[in-house]
Amino acid sequence: MNNLSLVIASGNKGKIGEFKKLLDGFPFDLLTQPVGFEIEETGKTFMENARIKAMAVSQATGNLSLADDSGLSVEALGGAPGIYSSRYASSDKQRIEKLLAELKPFSNRKAKFECALCIASGEKVLIEVSGFCEGLITFCPKGNNGFGYDPIFEVSGLGKTYAEMDHEKKKHIGHRGNAFKMLTPELKKLLTSIEN
């Protein structure tokens, strides 16, 4: 069987790199969404946004599409930045600085990362799963790996931020890795049904 084309519905290089590693071993030709392709994320939840992106990219390219919407929800900030994680400020550095500043008055540092994954074919949703990782927001950035909020998100019980872990470790315990563990059996079923 020839490899199936799967478009990763993202323009984020860090995210695309993670997906390529996670999808290694699956019979997909991985493509990236068209350059300059913009999708308005109008959903109220991570899953709604993932669905919007997957369907839009699949319709635009005519291929299966995998989208994720993920972000950081901080308990003391009422779940912010949440679905606005990537739009919280204009750069990773500014997003981290803004979050740490807003969290200053609070002793509660509890937070969680969530990742919603959706695979769509045109207007049809084929698979939807979510993964989580609980943790705390550190007082200052630590570590040089990863992207986004990784340097200030310390995983519960590990005492290390995402940015202090190598890819393999983050893949096993992180929100995207946890969502992927849910996605893998569903993907295998989907591939079997396409082959038959």
NORHUZI-V752729 format. One record per pair of residues at least 24 apart in sequence whose ideal C-beta (glycine too) atoms are under 7 Angstrom apart, sorted by the first residue. I is the first residue (numbers start at 0). J is the second residue. If there is no record, write none. Layout:
# NORHUZI-V752729
i->I j->J
i->I j->J
This chain:
# NORHUZI-V752729
i->0 j->26
i->0 j->194
i->2 j->26
i->2 j->27
i->2 j->28
i->3 j->27
i->3 j->63
i->3 j->193
i->4 j->28
i->4 j->30
i->4 j->62
i->4 j->63
i->5 j->29
i->5 j->30
i->5 j->62
i->5 j->63
i->5 j->65
i->6 j->30
i->6 j->32
i->6 j->56
i->6 j->60
i->6 j->62
i->6 j->64
i->7 j->31
i->7 j->32
i->7 j->65
i->8 j->32
i->8 j->52
i->8 j->53
i->8 j->56
i->8 j->64
i->8 j->65
i->8 j->66
i->13 j->146
i->17 j->175
i->18 j->65
i->20 j->166
i->21 j->170
i->21 j->179
i->25 j->186
i->26 j->190
i->30 j->62
i->32 j->56
i->33 j->59
i->33 j->60
i->42 j->82
i->44 j->82
i->45 j->69
i->45 j->70
i->45 j->82
i->45 j->113
i->45 j->115
i->46 j->115
i->46 j->127
i->46 j->129
i->48 j->82
i->49 j->115
i->49 j->116
i->49 j->117
i->50 j->117
i->50 j->124
i->50 j->127
i->53 j->117
i->53 j->118
i->53 j->119
i->54 j->119
i->54 j->122
i->57 j->119
i->57 j->120
i->57 j->121
i->58 j->121
i->58 j->122
i->63 j->118
i->63 j->120
i->64 j->118
i->64 j->119
i->65 j->116
i->65 j->118
i->66 j->117
i->67 j->114
i->67 j->115
i->67 j->116
i->67 j->175
i->68 j->115
i->69 j->112
i->69 j->113
i->69 j->114
i->69 j->115
i->69 j->174
i->69 j->175
i->70 j->113
i->71 j->110
i->71 j->112
i->71 j->148
i->71 j->152
i->72 j->110
i->72 j->111
i->72 j->113
i->73 j->102
i->73 j->110
i->73 j->136
i->74 j->107
i->74 j->109
i->74 j->110
i->75 j->102
i->75 j->105
i->75 j->107
i->76 j->101
i->76 j->102
i->91 j->146
i->91 j->147
i->94 j->148
i->95 j->140
i->95 j->148
i->95 j->150
i->95 j->151
i->98 j->136
i->98 j->151
i->99 j->151
i->102 j->136
i->108 j->135
i->108 j->136
i->109 j->135
i->110 j->134
i->110 j->135
i->110 j->136
i->110 j->152
i->112 j->152
i->112 j->174
i->113 j->174
i->114 j->174
i->114 j->175
i->114 j->178
i->116 j->178
i->116 j->182
i->125 j->189
i->126 j->182
i->126 j->185
i->126 j->186
i->126 j->189
i->128 j->178
i->128 j->181
i->128 j->182
i->128 j->185
i->129 j->178
i->130 j->174
i->130 j->175
i->130 j->177
i->130 j->178
i->130 j->179
i->130 j->181
i->131 j->174
i->131 j->177
i->132 j->172
i->132 j->173
i->132 j->174
i->132 j->177
i->145 j->169
